[in-house]
């Protein structure tokens, strides 16, 4: 297993560690519900240095990004980011990602999922040419997500940039905790506000920044947060998790990601997705809440009242904030309307549920 520059910190803090995407990662410290509440109500720090980062630069960098992603990166100005996905040739999803415009029409950073780094790099490079200079900087990049309503207040004293007024999906570069050239981005996977910070893994930067964040946040009670709470937080906001809710067999339109699928440009499998848009999709990712006791788990069958299978669960949990069982799953489109009655097959029982709007909160 690989380690991040913060692995020793996690172990010293007593984190429950487990393998994730080939890395030894913290799952929880004081408990998922406690950490979840800390982020929703205050601030917490996630080590997400296992994520992948690619730099694409050159005269054809934007053309390459336009070719391989569904969203329209030509709309990005320097300092802006966007959520997007990489479609495969059948209209499925190779990965979902963030696209950062460092320098308009010239320099971009793509941030991809940890488990897909090599897969994504190979996929993108097959469309590249000599006018694109590409660098996989994943192994030398640290990434911390400081999330929660108090996150930017805690961090403002550590940087020379105004991060209190950093708009959602924009970023800035500056000095942070004495470390130069840190990218501070108003993005995250929790829906609780805050920033993500990218910096180079050199000169003890990791220790400097980690220690400075916890010193600045001590009076607020800032906490380290594991991947367990990251999952419950993202699920309450209806954010997709690659490998669960989206994968190579699910299309962006089925997954409710038509808002990042722009048909005003050419991209891989555009014709397939246009046909789906015109003819309609046969299944759709929906949010649901259970009306009886139980937890919906990944791959559990979703049925109608008669027990006929109409779909499957992709993610599910007991929502710590709402204190009720929620989930995401694909269902036949005739069952996708809000308030539709569905059932989750848990062991041999059919547990009543209903389709609800996402985000859940």
HELIX and SHEET records of a PDB file:
HELIX    1   1 UNK A    7  UNK A   12  1                                   6    
HELIX    2   2 UNK A   32  UNK A   41  1                                  10    
HELIX    3   3 UNK A   61  UNK A   68  1                                   8    
HELIX    4   4 UNK A   73  UNK A   75  5                                   3    
HELIX    5   5 UNK A  114  UNK A  116  5                                   3    
HELIX    6   6 UNK A  117  UNK A  125  1                                   9    
HELIX    7   7 UNK A  138  UNK A  140  5                                   3    
HELIX    8   8 UNK A  151  UNK A  155  1                                   5    
HELIX    9   9 UNK A  156  UNK A  158  5                                   3    
HELIX   10  10 UNK A  205  UNK A  216  1                                  12    
HELIX   11  11 UNK A  218  UNK A  220  5                                   3    
HELIX   12  12 UNK A  227  UNK A  236  1                                  10    
HELIX   13  13 UNK A  258  UNK A  260  5                                   3    
HELIX   14  14 UNK A  270  UNK A  279  1                                  10    
HELIX   15  15 UNK A  333  UNK A  335  5                                   3    
SHEET    1   A 2 UNK A  16  UNK A  20  0                                        
SHEET    2   A 2 UNK A  23  UNK A  28 -1                                        
SHEET    1   B 6 UNK A 171  UNK A 176  0                                        
SHEET    2   B 6 UNK A 179  UNK A 185 -1                                        
SHEET    3   B 6 UNK A 194  UNK A 200 -1                                        
SHEET    4   B 6 UNK A 141  UNK A 147 -1                                        
SHEET    5   B 6 UNK A  44  UNK A  47 -1                                        
SHEET    6   B 6 UNK A 223  UNK A 225  1                                        
SHEET    1   C 5 UNK A  81  UNK A  87  0                                        
SHEET    2   C 5 UNK A  93  UNK A 103 -1                                        
SHEET    3   C 5 UNK A 107  UNK A 112 -1                                        
SHEET    4   C 5 UNK A  52  UNK A  57 -1                                        
SHEET    5   C 5 UNK A 133  UNK A 136 -1                                        
SHEET    1   D 7 UNK A 283  UNK A 290  0                                        
SHEET    2   D 7 UNK A 324  UNK A 332 -1                                        
SHEET    3   D 7 UNK A 309  UNK A 319 -1                                        
SHEET    4   D 7 UNK A 301  UNK A 303 -1                                        
SHEET    5   D 7 UNK A 341  UNK A 346 -1                                        
SHEET    6   D 7 UNK A 349  UNK A 356 -1                                        
SHEET    7   D 7 UNK A 283  UNK A 290 -1                                        
END                                                                             
